């Protein structure tokens, strides 16, 4: 009985015309409550996706987000966990079909949130440990990425767009909207670290995240970017503390 009531209540929160059967005598009060819940979720998403909000404008962002809230209610009782499917929702909107960068920037913004709330790793792999392996073993090793590490690749200049909007008056004039960019995101101490990386570097990290060996990840990266520099990319990630463990074959 209680479960059915909760299901009906939840359904009516997402339907602006519906009222729970048990609250038919309080339609106005329920409507006020529903509007308050929707407004709080829209505000939370606006805080989570500030650059996305600026890109589409307040009016369109509010309209998109109200529709999203009605389609995708929170699954867990924590606002910081709400919005993970928002970038995919934006990708599905016909009105944004030719504006791929909006959903891609939203994906980058969500990666920041995920990295922050995952937190920094307790321990990381140091260079000396990796160098302790015999040269013939190194290619077959698997590096375990630290949990907060995220890699976002896009068909658009996501890094340039995001960084341009970190000032009050963004200068977008010199941004090539057709340029593909990749960004790595992670949590260090109590802050989020972000940087643009080359395509090969990004593909290499994604392959390691998928559990591939250093050799297999390198091959994948070279197929995507013939200019991929394994030594430079691996050294940079070790300096950033990107790995928590090493697995032998």
MIKE-904957 format. One record per residue: x, y, z of N, C-alpha, C in turn. Coordinates in steps of 0.02 Angstrom, whole numbers, padded with zeros to 5 digits, always signed. Example, Ala and Ser with C-alpha at 12.3 -4.5 7.8 and 13.67 -1.06 7.14 Angstrom:
MIKE-904957
+--------+--------+--------+--------+--------+--------+--------+--------+--------+
:    n_X :    n_Y :    n_Z :   ca_X :   ca_Y :   ca_Z :    c_X :    c_Y :    c_Z :
+--------+--------+--------+--------+--------+--------+--------+--------+--------+
: +00660 : -00284 : +00390 : +00615 : -00225 : +00390 : +00660 : -00165 : +00390 :
: +00642 : -00112 : +00354 : +00684 : -00053 : +00357 : +00645 : +00002 : +00394 :
+--------+--------+--------+--------+--------+--------+--------+--------+--------+
//
This chain:
MIKE-904957
+--------+--------+--------+--------+--------+--------+--------+--------+--------+
:    n_X :    n_Y :    n_Z :   ca_X :   ca_Y :   ca_Z :    c_X :    c_Y :    c_Z :
+--------+--------+--------+--------+--------+--------+--------+--------+--------+
: +00041 : -00060 : +00000 : +00000 : +00000 : +00000 : +00043 : +00063 : +00000 :
: +00092 : +00065 : +00047 : +00137 : +00122 : +00050 : +00176 : +00130 : -00014 :
: +00202 : +00074 : -00041 : +00241 : +00076 : -00103 : +00199 : +00104 : -00161 :
: +00137 : +00083 : -00166 : +00093 : +00107 : -00219 : +00081 : +00182 : -00212 :
: +00071 : +00205 : -00149 : +00061 : +00276 : -00138 : +00123 : +00317 : -00158 :
: +00182 : +00291 : -00141 : +00243 : +00325 : -00158 : +00253 : +00328 : -00234 :
: +00236 : +00273 : -00268 : +00242 : +00272 : -00341 : +00196 : +00323 : -00373 :
: +00135 : +00327 : -00348 : +00086 : +00375 : -00374 : +00109 : +00446 : -00361 :
: +00135 : +00458 : -00301 : +00160 : +00525 : -00282 : +00217 : +00546 : -00328 :
: +00264 : +00500 : -00339 : +00322 : +00514 : -00381 : +00301 : +00528 : -00453 :
: +00254 : +00488 : -00478 : +00229 : +00498 : -00547 : +00197 : +00567 : -00554 :
: +00158 : +00587 : -00506 : +00123 : +00651 : -00509 : +00171 : +00711 : -00503 :
: +00227 : +00701 : -00470 : +00277 : +00754 : -00467 : +00306 : +00770 : -00536 :
: +00305 : +00719 : -00580 : +00333 : +00729 : -00647 : +00281 : +00749 : -00698 :
: +00218 : +00747 : -00680 : +00164 : +00764 : -00726 : +00128 : +00826 : -00701 :
: +00136 : +00883 : -00734 : +00106 : +00946 : -00709 : +00030 : +00945 : -00707 :
: -00002 : +00896 : -00737 : -00075 : +00893 : -00736 : -00103 : +00843 : -00687 :
: -00060 : +00803 : -00656 : -00083 : +00749 : -00613 : -00080 : +00768 : -00539 :
: -00123 : +00736 : -00501 : -00126 : +00744 : -00428 : -00134 : +00675 : -00397 :
: -00097 : +00658 : -00346 : -00105 : +00592 : -00314 : -00177 : +00580 : -00291 :
: -00198 : +00519 : -00297 : -00267 : +00502 : -00279 : -00282 : +00522 : -00207 :
: -00234 : +00516 : -00163 : -00246 : +00531 : -00092 : -00246 : +00606 : -00078 :
: -00228 : +00647 : -00127 : -00224 : +00719 : -00116 : -00271 : +00758 : -00162 :
: -00324 : +00728 : -00184 : -00371 : +00761 : -00229 : -00402 : +00823 : -00197 :
: -00406 : +00824 : -00130 : -00435 : +00882 : -00096 : -00384 : +00937 : -00083 :
: -00322 : +00925 : -00104 : -00268 : +00974 : -00092 : -00230 : +00987 : -00157 :
: -00265 : +00995 : -00211 : -00233 : +01003 : -00277 : -00188 : +01064 : -00279 :
: -00211 : +01120 : -00252 : -00172 : +01181 : -00255 : -00107 : +01174 : -00215 :
: -00112 : +01146 : -00155 : -00053 : +01137 : -00114 : -00003 : +01090 : -00147 :
: -00029 : +01037 : -00178 : +00017 : +00990 : -00211 : +00051 : +01024 : -00270 :
: +00013 : +01065 : -00307 : +00042 : +01100 : -00365 : +00099 : +01146 : -00342 :
: +00089 : +01180 : -00286 : +00142 : +01224 : -00259 : +00203 : +01183 : -00240 :
: +00191 : +01126 : -00207 : +00246 : +01083 : -00188 : +00283 : +01057 : -00249 :
: +00246 : +01035 : -00300 : +00277 : +01009 : -00361 : +00319 : +01063 : -00394 :
: +00293 : +01124 : -00398 : +00331 : +01178 : -00429 : +00395 : +01193 : -00389 :
: +00390 : +01187 : -00323 : +00449 : +01200 : -00281 : +00502 : +01147 : -00292 :
: +00481 : +01084 : -00296 : +00528 : +01029 : -00308 : +00562 : +01038 : -00376 :
: +00522 : +01053 : -00428 : +00549 : +01063 : -00495 : +00599 : +01120 : -00496 :
: +00581 : +01176 : -00464 : +00625 : +01235 : -00463 : +00691 : +01219 : -00428 :
: +00689 : +01181 : -00375 : +00751 : +01164 : -00339 : +00796 : +01120 : -00381 :
: +00767 : +01074 : -00419 : +00807 : +01031 : -00462 : +00836 : +01070 : -00521 :
: +00797 : +01116 : -00549 : +00822 : +01158 : -00604 : +00880 : +01201 : -00579 :
: +00873 : +01228 : -00519 : +00926 : +01268 : -00490 : +00989 : +01226 : -00479 :
: +00980 : +01166 : -00454 : +01038 : +01121 : -00442 : +01074 : +01105 : -00508 :
: +01036 : +01094 : -00561 : +01066 : +01079 : -00625 : +01100 : +01141 : -00655 :
: +01071 : +01199 : -00642 : +01104 : +01260 : -00664 : +01171 : +01270 : -00631 :
: +01175 : +01252 : -00566 : +01239 : +01256 : -00530 : +01289 : +01203 : -00555 :
: +01263 : +01145 : -00576 : +01307 : +01092 : -00599 : +01333 : +01104 : -00670 :
: +01293 : +01140 : -00710 : +01311 : +01151 : -00780 : +01311 : +01226 : -00797 :
: +01353 : +01265 : -00763 : +01351 : +01338 : -00773 : +01370 : +01361 : -00844 :
: +01419 : +01329 : -00874 : +01439 : +01349 : -00942 : +01386 : +01328 : -00992 :
: +01359 : +01269 : -00983 : +01304 : +01247 : -01027 : +01246 : +01296 : -01023 :
: +01231 : +01319 : -00964 : +01177 : +01367 : -00955 : +01191 : +01432 : -00992 :
: +01253 : +01455 : -00989 : +01272 : +01516 : -01025 : +01268 : +01506 : -01101 :
: +01287 : +01447 : -01124 : +01288 : +01434 : -01196 : +01218 : +01436 : -01227 :
: +01169 : +01409 : -01192 : +01101 : +01406 : -01220 : +01058 : +01465 : -01198 :
: +01078 : +01500 : -01146 : +01039 : +01555 : -01120 : +00990 : +01532 : -01066 :
: +00973 : +01578 : -01021 : +00931 : +01560 : -00964 : +00863 : +01533 : -00985 :
: +00831 : +01564 : -01034 : +00763 : +01543 : -01053 : +00762 : +01472 : -01080 :
: +00808 : +01457 : -01126 : +00810 : +01390 : -01155 : +00834 : +01339 : -01104 :
: +00882 : +01358 : -01063 : +00907 : +01311 : -01012 : +00851 : +01292 : -00965 :
: +00811 : +01341 : -00944 : +00756 : +01326 : -00899 : +00705 : +01280 : -00931 :
: +00689 : +01293 : -00995 : +00640 : +01251 : -01030 : +00666 : +01180 : -01039 :
: +00729 : +01173 : -01061 : +00758 : +01107 : -01070 : +00759 : +01069 : -01004 :
: +00779 : +01104 : -00951 : +00791 : +01072 : -00887 : +00727 : +01051 : -00853 :
: +00675 : +01091 : -00859 : +00610 : +01071 : -00832 : +00586 : +01006 : -00866 :
: +00595 : +01003 : -00931 : +00576 : +00942 : -00967 : +00618 : +00883 : -00944 :
: +00683 : +00894 : -00934 : +00727 : +00841 : -00910 : +00706 : +00817 : -00841 :
: +00691 : +00863 : -00796 : +00670 : +00845 : -00728 : +00607 : +00802 : -00730 :
: +00562 : +00817 : -00775 : +00500 : +00778 : -00780 : +00514 : +00708 : -00808 :
: +00563 : +00703 : -00852 : +00580 : +00638 : -00882 : +00627 : +00596 : -00838 :
: +00673 : +00630 : -00804 : +00725 : +00596 : -00766 : +00727 : +00620 : -00694 :
: +00684 : +00593 : -00652 : +00686 : +00614 : -00581 : +00748 : +00587 : -00547 :
: +00767 : +00616 : -00491 : +00825 : +00591 : -00453 : +00816 : +00518 : -00433 :
: +00870 : +00479 : -00436 : +00867 : +00409 : -00417 : +00894 : +00397 : -00346 :
: +00934 : +00445 : -00322 : +00961 : +00439 : -00254 : +00949 : +00506 : -00219 :
: +00942 : +00505 : -00153 : +00927 : +00566 : -00115 : +00988 : +00611 : -00103 :
: +01021 : +00631 : -00157 : +01080 : +00674 : -00151 : +01084 : +00717 : -00214 :
: +01076 : +00782 : -00207 : +01075 : +00826 : -00265 : +01139 : +00825 : -00305 :
: +01196 : +00815 : -00271 : +01261 : +00814 : -00305 : +01266 : +00755 : -00354 :
: +01222 : +00705 : -00346 : +01224 : +00647 : -00390 : +01173 : +00653 : -00447 :
: +01138 : +00709 : -00449 : +01084 : +00717 : -00498 : +01110 : +00755 : -00560 :
: +01099 : +00726 : -00618 : +01117 : +00760 : -00680 : +01164 : +00721 : -00725 :
: +01182 : +00660 : -00705 : +01229 : +00622 : -00745 : +01205 : +00607 : -00815 :
: +01140 : +00602 : -00825 : +01113 : +00587 : -00891 : +01094 : +00651 : -00930 :
: +01107 : +00708 : -00900 : +01088 : +00771 : -00933 : +01124 : +00782 : -00999 :
: +01190 : +00769 : -01004 : +01224 : +00777 : -01069 : +01192 : +00734 : -01124 :
: +01174 : +00671 : -01107 : +01142 : +00628 : -01157 : +01073 : +00654 : -01175 :
: +01038 : +00682 : -01127 : +00973 : +00713 : -01141 : +00981 : +00769 : -01192 :
: +01032 : +00811 : -01182 : +01045 : +00866 : -01229 : +01062 : +00840 : -01299 :
: +01098 : +00785 : -01302 : +01115 : +00756 : -01367 : +01053 : +00735 : -01406 :
: +01002 : +00715 : -01371 : +00941 : +00690 : -01403 : +00894 : +00745 : -01425 :
: +00906 : +00807 : -01404 : +00861 : +00861 : -01422 : +00869 : +00881 : -01495 :
: +00817 : +00876 : -01535 : +00823 : +00894 : -01606 : +00848 : +00966 : -01617 :
: +00828 : +01012 : -01573 : +00847 : +01082 : -01582 : +00923 : +01092 : -01574 :
: +00957 : +01044 : -01544 : +01030 : +01050 : -01534 : +01069 : +01004 : -01580 :
: +01036 : +00976 : -01630 : +01069 : +00928 : -01675 : +01133 : +00956 : -01707 :
: +01133 : +01019 : -01724 : +01191 : +01049 : -01757 : +01237 : +01086 : -01708 :
: +01223 : +01078 : -01644 : +01263 : +01113 : -01592 : +01292 : +01061 : -01544 :
: +01334 : +01017 : -01572 : +01361 : +00961 : -01533 : +01401 : +00984 : -01473 :
: +01430 : +01043 : -01478 : +01474 : +01066 : -01424 : +01437 : +01077 : -01358 :
: +01372 : +01089 : -01361 : +01335 : +01102 : -01300 : +01333 : +01039 : -01256 :
: +01314 : +00983 : -01285 : +01312 : +00920 : -01246 : +01382 : +00899 : -01225 :
: +01432 : +00913 : -01267 : +01501 : +00894 : -01250 : +01528 : +00935 : -01193 :
: +01512 : +00999 : -01192 : +01533 : +01041 : -01135 : +01496 : +01019 : -01072 :
: +01433 : +01001 : -01079 : +01395 : +00975 : -01021 : +01428 : +00912 : -00994 :
: +01451 : +00869 : -01038 : +01485 : +00808 : -01017 : +01549 : +00824 : -00978 :
: +01585 : +00875 : -01001 : +01646 : +00896 : -00966 : +01628 : +00923 : -00897 :
: +01575 : +00962 : -00893 : +01556 : +00990 : -00828 : +01535 : +00934 : -00779 :
: +01501 : +00883 : -00805 : +01482 : +00829 : -00761 : +01543 : +00789 : -00739 :
: +01593 : +00782 : -00782 : +01655 : +00747 : -00763 : +01688 : +00783 : -00705 :
: +01686 : +00849 : -00705 : +01714 : +00888 : -00649 : +01679 : +00870 : -00583 :
: +01613 : +00865 : -00586 : +01575 : +00849 : -00525 : +01592 : +00778 : -00501 :
: +01593 : +00731 : -00548 : +01609 : +00662 : -00530 : +01679 : +00657 : -00498 :
: +01727 : +00691 : -00528 : +01795 : +00689 : -00503 : +01799 : +00718 : -00432 :
: +01765 : +00775 : -00422 : +01767 : +00808 : -00357 : +01738 : +00763 : -00302 :
: +01681 : +00734 : -00315 : +01648 : +00694 : -00263 : +01678 : +00624 : -00256 :
: +01717 : +00603 : -00306 : +01755 : +00540 : -00298 : +01812 : +00550 : -00249 :
: +01843 : +00609 : -00254 : +01898 : +00625 : -00209 : +01965 : +00600 : -00234 :
: +02019 : +00623 : -00204 : +02087 : +00603 : -00226 : +02103 : +00532 : -00204 :
: +02150 : +00500 : -00238 : +02170 : +00432 : -00218 : +02209 : +00432 : -00153 :
: +02205 : +00377 : -00117 : +02242 : +00371 : -00054 : +02317 : +00362 : -00068 :
: +02333 : +00321 : -00118 : +02402 : +00310 : -00137 : +02407 : +00304 : -00213 :
: +02464 : +00321 : -00240 : +02473 : +00319 : -00312 : +02539 : +00285 : -00330 :
: +02543 : +00262 : -00391 : +02603 : +00229 : -00416 : +02658 : +00282 : -00429 :
: +02717 : +00270 : -00401 : +02773 : +00314 : -00412 : +02815 : +00288 : -00471 :
: +02853 : +00334 : -00501 : +02894 : +00316 : -00559 : +02942 : +00259 : -00543 :
: +02972 : +00260 : -00484 : +03021 : +00209 : -00466 : +02992 : +00139 : -00468 :
: +02929 : +00133 : -00449 : +02898 : +00066 : -00449 : +02892 : +00040 : -00520 :
: +02872 : +00083 : -00566 : +02864 : +00061 : -00636 : +02932 : +00044 : -00666 :
: +02983 : +00084 : -00650 : +03049 : +00072 : -00677 : +03082 : +00010 : -00647 :
: +03053 : -00016 : -00594 : +03081 : -00076 : -00563 : +03066 : -00140 : -00601 :
: +03022 : -00136 : -00651 : +03006 : -00195 : -00691 : +03056 : -00203 : -00747 :
: +03068 : -00265 : -00767 : +03113 : -00280 : -00823 : +03084 : -00251 : -00887 :
: +03125 : -00225 : -00932 : +03101 : -00194 : -00994 : +03055 : -00238 : -01035 :
: +03068 : -00305 : -01034 : +03026 : -00349 : -01074 : +02957 : -00361 : -01043 :
: +02949 : -00342 : -00980 : +02885 : -00350 : -00945 : +02842 : -00287 : -00952 :
: +02874 : -00230 : -00957 : +02838 : -00165 : -00956 : +02778 : -00162 : -01004 :
: +02785 : -00183 : -01067 : +02728 : -00176 : -01114 : +02666 : -00214 : -01093 :
: +02675 : -00269 : -01056 : +02618 : -00311 : -01038 : +02585 : -00290 : -00973 :
: +02613 : -00240 : -00939 : +02584 : -00218 : -00875 : +02519 : -00180 : -00887 :
: +02476 : -00186 : -00837 : +02413 : -00148 : -00837 : +02415 : -00098 : -00780 :
: +02402 : -00035 : -00796 : +02402 : +00018 : -00746 : +02330 : +00032 : -00725 :
: +02318 : +00031 : -00660 : +02251 : +00043 : -00633 : +02241 : +00118 : -00623 :
: +02199 : +00150 : -00664 : +02188 : +00223 : -00656 : +02155 : +00238 : -00589 :
: +02173 : +00295 : -00560 : +02142 : +00315 : -00497 : +02068 : +00332 : -00509 :
: +02025 : +00321 : -00460 : +01952 : +00323 : -00470 : +01924 : +00389 : -00497 :
: +01956 : +00445 : -00481 : +01927 : +00509 : -00503 : +01945 : +00528 : -00574 :
: +01991 : +00491 : -00605 : +02014 : +00509 : -00672 : +01959 : +00502 : -00723 :
: +01948 : +00555 : -00761 : +01900 : +00556 : -00816 : +01934 : +00584 : -00878 :
: +01916 : +00557 : -00936 : +01942 : +00582 : -01000 : +01883 : +00597 : -01045 :
: +01877 : +00659 : -01067 : +01822 : +00680 : -01110 : +01849 : +00699 : -01178 :
: +01825 : +00667 : -01230 : +01844 : +00684 : -01298 : +01782 : +00712 : -01334 :
: +01793 : +00759 : -01377 : +01737 : +00789 : -01413 : +01754 : +00806 : -01484 :
: +01703 : +00814 : -01524 : +01712 : +00837 : -01593 : +01719 : +00913 : -01595 :
: +01712 : +00944 : -01539 : +01714 : +01017 : -01536 : +01768 : +01040 : -01487 :
: +01783 : +01105 : -01486 : +01837 : +01131 : -01442 : +01813 : +01140 : -01371 :
: +01798 : +01085 : -01337 : +01768 : +01088 : -01270 : +01812 : +01125 : -01220 :
: +01877 : +01115 : -01224 : +01922 : +01149 : -01178 : +01923 : +01224 : -01189 :
: +01927 : +01244 : -01251 : +01928 : +01316 : -01267 : +01863 : +01350 : -01246 :
: +01808 : +01316 : -01258 : +01743 : +01345 : -01240 : +01736 : +01350 : -01164 :
: +01755 : +01297 : -01129 : +01749 : +01298 : -01057 : +01794 : +01351 : -01025 :
: +01856 : +01354 : -01046 : +01903 : +01402 : -01016 : +01883 : +01474 : -01033 :
: +01855 : +01485 : -01093 : +01834 : +01552 : -01112 : +01779 : +01578 : -01066 :
: +01739 : +01533 : -01038 : +01683 : +01552 : -00995 : +01702 : +01556 : -00922 :
: +01766 : +01555 : -00906 : +01787 : +01562 : -00836 : +01800 : +01635 : -00818 :
: +01784 : +01680 : -00864 : +01788 : +01752 : -00851 : +01719 : +01783 : -00863 :
: +01709 : +01843 : -00839 : +01643 : +01875 : -00844 : +01622 : +01888 : -00916 :
: +01669 : +01905 : -00959 : +01653 : +01920 : -01028 : +01692 : +01873 : -01075 :
: +01664 : +01815 : -01090 : +01699 : +01766 : -01132 : +01714 : +01793 : -01202 :
: +01774 : +01779 : -01226 : +01795 : +01797 : -01294 : +01795 : +01733 : -01336 :
: +01744 : +01726 : -01377 : +01736 : +01664 : -01417 : +01755 : +01675 : -01490 :
: +01777 : +01734 : -01506 : +01788 : +01752 : -01576 : +01840 : +01709 : -01611 :
: +01893 : +01690 : -01575 : +01948 : +01653 : -01607 : +01944 : +01578 : -01597 :
: +01888 : +01554 : -01572 : +01879 : +01482 : -01561 : +01855 : +01449 : -01625 :
: +01891 : +01398 : -01647 : +01871 : +01360 : -01707 : +01822 : +01306 : -01686 :
: +01759 : +01315 : -01701 : +01708 : +01269 : -01677 : +01714 : +01199 : -01707 :
: +01753 : +01193 : -01760 : +01762 : +01127 : -01791 : +01823 : +01089 : -01765 :
: +01858 : +01118 : -01717 : +01918 : +01086 : -01690 : +01900 : +01036 : -01635 :
: +01925 : +00975 : -01641 : +01914 : +00924 : -01589 : +01964 : +00933 : -01533 :
: +01941 : +00926 : -01471 : +01986 : +00931 : -01414 : +01970 : +00877 : -01363 :
: +02020 : +00861 : -01323 : +02012 : +00811 : -01269 : +02037 : +00841 : -01204 :
: +02005 : +00821 : -01149 : +02022 : +00849 : -01083 : +02026 : +00792 : -01032 :
: +02076 : +00795 : -00989 : +02081 : +00749 : -00933 : +02058 : +00786 : -00870 :
: +02024 : +00750 : -00827 : +01996 : +00779 : -00766 : +02012 : +00732 : -00708 :
: +02033 : +00759 : -00652 : +02046 : +00717 : -00593 : +02041 : +00761 : -00531 :
: +02039 : +00727 : -00473 : +02037 : +00763 : -00410 : +02104 : +00757 : -00375 :
: +02132 : +00813 : -00355 : +02195 : +00814 : -00318 : +02183 : +00855 : -00255 :
: +02197 : +00825 : -00197 : +02183 : +00857 : -00134 : +02108 : +00874 : -00131 :
: +02090 : +00938 : -00125 : +02019 : +00955 : -00121 : +01996 : +00996 : -00181 :
: +02032 : +00990 : -00237 : +02014 : +01028 : -00297 : +02016 : +00983 : -00359 :
: +01984 : +01006 : -00412 : +01982 : +00970 : -00475 : +02036 : +00997 : -00521 :
: +02075 : +00952 : -00550 : +02128 : +00970 : -00596 : +02106 : +00952 : -00667 :
: +02110 : +01000 : -00712 : +02090 : +00990 : -00782 : +02145 : +01014 : -00828 :
: +02153 : +00980 : -00884 : +02201 : +01003 : -00934 : +02183 : +00974 : -01002 :
: +02198 : +01011 : -01054 : +02189 : +00986 : -01122 : +02245 : +00938 : -01138 :
: +02228 : +00882 : -01170 : +02279 : +00834 : -01190 : +02269 : +00816 : -01263 :
: +02321 : +00790 : -01295 : +02317 : +00771 : -01365 : +02271 : +00711 : -01373 :
: +02246 : +00701 : -01434 : +02200 : +00646 : -01447 : +02231 : +00579 : -01430 :
: +02294 : +00568 : -01451 : +02326 : +00504 : -01437 : +02333 : +00492 : -01362 :
: +02350 : +00543 : -01326 : +02355 : +00539 : -01253 : +02287 : +00519 : -01223 :
: +02234 : +00550 : -01248 : +02167 : +00534 : -01223 : +02147 : +00462 : -01238 :
: +02160 : +00440 : -01298 : +02144 : +00371 : -01318 : +02184 : +00321 : -01276 :
: +02247 : +00338 : -01263 : +02289 : +00295 : -01222 : +02260 : +00287 : -01152 :
: +02240 : +00343 : -01121 : +02210 : +00340 : -01054 : +02145 : +00302 : -01054 :
: +02104 : +00313 : -01104 : +02039 : +00277 : -01107 : +02050 : +00202 : -01113 :
: +02101 : +00183 : -01150 : +02116 : +00111 : -01158 : +02140 : +00082 : -01091 :
: +02181 : +00119 : -01055 : +02203 : +00096 : -00989 : +02143 : +00091 : -00941 :
: +02098 : +00139 : -00944 : +02038 : +00138 : -00902 : +01996 : +00076 : -00918 :
: +01997 : +00055 : -00982 : +01959 : -00004 : -01002 : +01995 : -00069 : -00984 :
: +02055 : -00064 : -00955 : +02090 : -00124 : -00932 : +02142 : -00152 : -00979 :
: +02160 : -00116 : -01031 : +02210 : -00141 : -01079 : +02281 : -00132 : -01052 :
: +02326 : -00171 : -01078 : +02396 : -00166 : -01059 : +02427 : -00103 : -01089 :
: +02486 : -00086 : -01065 : +02521 : -00027 : -01093 : +02533 : -00036 : -01167 :
: +02552 : -00096 : -01188 : +02564 : -00109 : -01259 : +02500 : -00100 : -01300 :
: +02446 : -00132 : -01278 : +02383 : -00128 : -01315 : +02357 : -00056 : -01317 :
: +02363 : -00021 : -01261 : +02340 : +00049 : -01258 : +02381 : +00093 : -01304 :
: +02446 : +00078 : -01309 : +02489 : +00117 : -01353 : +02470 : +00105 : -01426 :
: +02458 : +00043 : -01444 : +02438 : +00029 : -01513 : +02373 : +00064 : -01531 :
: +02325 : +00064 : -01485 : +02262 : +00098 : -01497 : +02272 : +00173 : -01506 :
: +02315 : +00201 : -01464 : +02329 : +00273 : -01468 : +02363 : +00291 : -01534 :
: +02409 : +00250 : -01557 : +02445 : +00264 : -01620 : +02398 : +00258 : -01680 :
: +02349 : +00214 : -01676 : +02300 : +00210 : -01731 : +02258 : +00274 : -01736 :
: +02246 : +00305 : -01678 : +02206 : +00366 : -01677 : +02249 : +00428 : -01691 :
: +02313 : +00424 : -01673 : +02357 : +00483 : -01678 : +02428 : +00459 : -01689 :
: +02452 : +00464 : -01750 : +02519 : +00439 : -01766 : +02573 : +00478 : -01729 :
: +02556 : +00536 : -01703 : +02605 : +00576 : -01666 : +02605 : +00562 : -01592 :
: +02570 : +00511 : -01570 : +02566 : +00496 : -01499 : +02635 : +00482 : -01470 :
: +02651 : +00513 : -01414 : +02715 : +00506 : -01380 : +02704 : +00468 : -01315 :
: +02718 : +00404 : -01314 : +02706 : +00363 : -01255 : +02746 : +00388 : -01195 :
: +02810 : +00400 : -01205 : +02853 : +00420 : -01149 : +02829 : +00484 : -01116 :
: +02813 : +00534 : -01157 : +02791 : +00598 : -01130 : +02723 : +00592 : -01095 :
: +02677 : +00555 : -01125 : +02610 : +00548 : -01097 : +02612 : +00509 : -01031 :
: +02650 : +00454 : -01030 : +02654 : +00413 : -00970 : +02689 : +00451 : -00913 :
: +02741 : +00488 : -00931 : +02777 : +00527 : -00880 : +02732 : +00580 : -00850 :
: +02693 : +00613 : -00893 : +02647 : +00665 : -00869 : +02595 : +00636 : -00821 :
: +02568 : +00578 : -00838 : +02517 : +00547 : -00795 : +02546 : +00522 : -00729 :
: +02607 : +00497 : -00730 : +02639 : +00476 : -00668 : +02652 : +00536 : -00622 :
: +02671 : +00592 : -00651 : +02680 : +00653 : -00611 : +02615 : +00675 : -00578 :
: +02560 : +00665 : -00613 : +02494 : +00686 : -00588 : +02464 : +00635 : -00541 :
: +02497 : +00578 : -00532 : +02471 : +00527 : -00488 : +02408 : +00494 : -00514 :
: +02409 : +00475 : -00578 : +02349 : +00450 : -00611 : +02336 : +00376 : -00601 :
: +02383 : +00340 : -00570 : +02375 : +00267 : -00564 : +02383 : +00246 : -00490 :
: +02344 : +00197 : -00472 : +02346 : +00173 : -00402 : +02379 : +00105 : -00394 :
: +02385 : +00068 : -00450 : +02415 : +00002 : -00444 : +02439 : -00022 : -00512 :
: +02479 : -00075 : -00511 : +02505 : -00106 : -00571 : +02490 : -00180 : -00569 :
: +02462 : -00206 : -00624 : +02447 : -00278 : -00628 : +02494 : -00311 : -00678 :
: +02524 : -00367 : -00658 : +02567 : -00404 : -00703 : +02526 : -00456 : -00742 :
: +02551 : -00477 : -00800 : +02513 : -00527 : -00841 : +02510 : -00594 : -00806 :
+--------+--------+--------+--------+--------+--------+--------+--------+--------+
//
